[in-house]
Amino acid sequence: QVQLVESGGGLVQAGGSLRLSCAASGRSFSNYRMAWFRQAPGKERGLVASINWSGTTPYHQDSVKGRFTISKDNAKNLVYLQMNSLKPEDTAVYYCAARKLESSDYDYWGQGTQVTVSS
């Protein structure tokens, strides 16, 4: 049974930092791409950052470039999202997801973790 379990969300003041973790289990993800999405109230879910399971080819959405960093710990099967210089507009539920490298659809999703940035 595949599981993606997020942790690390919480309440932080603007300008602060949080690190989200995604624990992946239940199958080999060696040919998968891992991603973080977010969904704010009343808005569609959107891609924030993604990276190959091998740790190559990271991508960051323009609004988070220079502030957020996606990374992996292969030994622990963890995917991280380091979030610095947080802004109130970063407030959202953050989801971890995985898709096959050759696919455009994300097959697996976590339950989400709430990030709230106060001004």
C-alpha positions as CSV (number, residue, x, y, z in Angstrom):
1,Q,0.0,0.0,0.0
2,V,1.5,3.3,-1.2
3,Q,1.6,6.0,1.4
4,L,2.7,9.6,1.2
5,V,2.6,11.2,4.7
6,E,3.2,14.9,5.1
7,S,4.4,16.6,8.3
8,G,5.9,19.9,9.4
9,G,3.1,22.3,8.8
10,G,2.0,24.9,11.3
11,L,1.5,28.5,12.1
12,V,4.4,30.9,11.5
13,Q,4.8,34.7,11.3
14,A,5.6,36.4,8.0
15,G,9.3,36.2,7.3
16,G,9.6,32.9,9.2
17,S,10.6,29.4,8.0
18,L,9.1,25.9,8.0
19,R,10.3,22.6,6.6
20,L,7.8,20.2,5.3
21,S,8.5,16.5,5.1
22,C,6.9,13.8,3.0
23,A,7.5,10.2,4.0
24,A,7.0,7.9,1.0
25,S,6.5,4.1,1.4
26,G,4.8,1.1,-0.1
27,R,6.7,0.8,-3.4
28,S,9.8,1.7,-5.3
29,F,9.7,5.3,-6.5
30,S,12.9,5.1,-8.5
31,N,11.2,6.0,-11.7
32,Y,8.9,8.7,-10.2
33,R,8.9,12.4,-9.8
34,M,7.9,13.8,-6.5
35,A,6.1,17.1,-6.0
36,W,4.6,19.6,-3.5
37,F,1.3,21.2,-4.4
38,R,-0.7,23.7,-2.4
39,Q,-4.3,24.8,-2.2
40,A,-5.5,28.0,-0.6
41,P,-9.1,28.5,0.4
42,G,-11.2,29.2,-2.7
43,K,-8.3,28.6,-5.1
44,E,-7.3,25.7,-7.2
45,R,-4.5,23.4,-6.2
46,G,-1.3,24.3,-7.9
47,L,2.2,22.9,-8.3
48,V,4.8,24.5,-6.0
49,A,7.9,22.4,-6.6
50,S,9.0,19.0,-8.0
51,I,12.0,16.8,-8.2
52,N,13.0,13.4,-9.6
53,W,13.3,10.6,-7.1
54,S,17.0,10.5,-8.0
55,G,17.3,14.1,-6.8
56,T,17.8,15.6,-10.3
57,T,15.9,18.2,-12.2
58,P,14.4,20.3,-9.5
59,Y,11.6,22.7,-10.4
60,H,10.2,25.6,-8.4
61,Q,7.2,27.7,-9.3
62,D,8.1,31.4,-10.0
63,S,6.4,32.7,-6.9
64,V,8.5,30.6,-4.6
65,K,11.9,30.7,-6.4
66,G,14.6,31.9,-4.1
67,R,12.5,31.2,-1.0
68,F,11.5,27.5,-1.2
69,T,13.8,24.6,-1.9
70,I,12.7,21.0,-2.7
71,S,15.2,18.2,-1.8
72,K,15.3,14.5,-1.1
73,D,16.9,12.2,1.4
74,N,17.0,8.9,-0.5
75,A,18.3,6.9,2.5
76,K,15.2,7.9,4.5
77,N,12.7,8.0,1.6
78,L,11.9,11.6,2.5
79,V,11.0,14.6,0.3
80,Y,11.5,18.0,1.9
81,L,10.2,21.5,1.1
82,Q,12.3,24.1,2.9
83,M,10.2,27.3,3.1
84,N,12.0,30.5,4.0
85,S,10.8,34.2,4.0
86,L,7.2,33.0,4.3
87,K,4.4,35.4,3.2
88,P,0.7,35.4,4.2
89,E,0.0,34.4,0.6
90,D,1.8,31.2,1.2
91,T,-1.0,30.1,3.5
92,A,-2.5,26.9,2.1
93,V,-2.8,23.2,2.6
94,Y,0.4,21.6,1.2
95,Y,0.2,18.2,-0.5
96,C,3.0,15.7,-1.4
97,A,2.4,13.8,-4.7
98,A,4.1,11.4,-7.0
99,R,3.9,10.5,-10.7
100,K,5.7,8.2,-13.0
101,L,8.5,10.0,-15.0
102,E,6.8,9.2,-18.3
103,S,3.3,10.4,-17.1
104,S,1.8,13.8,-16.6
105,D,-0.7,12.7,-14.0
106,Y,0.1,12.4,-10.4
107,D,-0.9,8.9,-9.2
108,Y,-0.4,9.2,-5.4
109,W,-1.3,12.0,-3.0
110,G,-0.8,12.6,0.7
111,Q,-3.4,13.9,3.0
112,G,-2.0,17.4,3.2
113,T,-0.6,19.6,5.9
114,Q,-1.8,23.1,6.8
115,V,0.6,26.0,6.6
116,T,-0.6,29.3,8.0
117,V,1.5,32.5,7.7
118,S,0.3,35.4,9.9
119,S,1.1,39.0,9.0
